[in-house]
Amino acid sequence: MGGSLFGAAVTLITILVVIVGLPCVAVAWLGSKMINRLGYYPSRTPAVQTSIFLQLLVIEIFSFTLLFLFYHIFVDYSKGG
C-alpha cells in the first residue's frame, strides 16, 4: 500500500482504538445496567447511581493508566528537551 510506515501506523491506530474502545464499551454496559435498574426501582435512583460510581471510577483510572503507559512506551526520552 505504499510507504514503509504503513504497518506501524496501522498498529498504532489499532492500539489506540483498543485503549479507547474498551473503556467505552465498559461504560456503555454499565450505563445500560444502570438504566435497567432504574426501570425496576425508580425510587432508588440515588442508591443506583452511587453503586455505579465506584465502577465508573475504576474504569476511568484503568483507561488513563493505559493511555499513560502508551505515551511513555512510545516517547523517546533520549533526545532530551
PyMOL commands that set and color helices and strands:
alter all, ss='L'
color gray80, all
select helices_A, chain A and resi 6-40+42-74+77-79
alter helices_A, ss='H'
color red, helices_A
deselect
rebuild
show_as cartoon
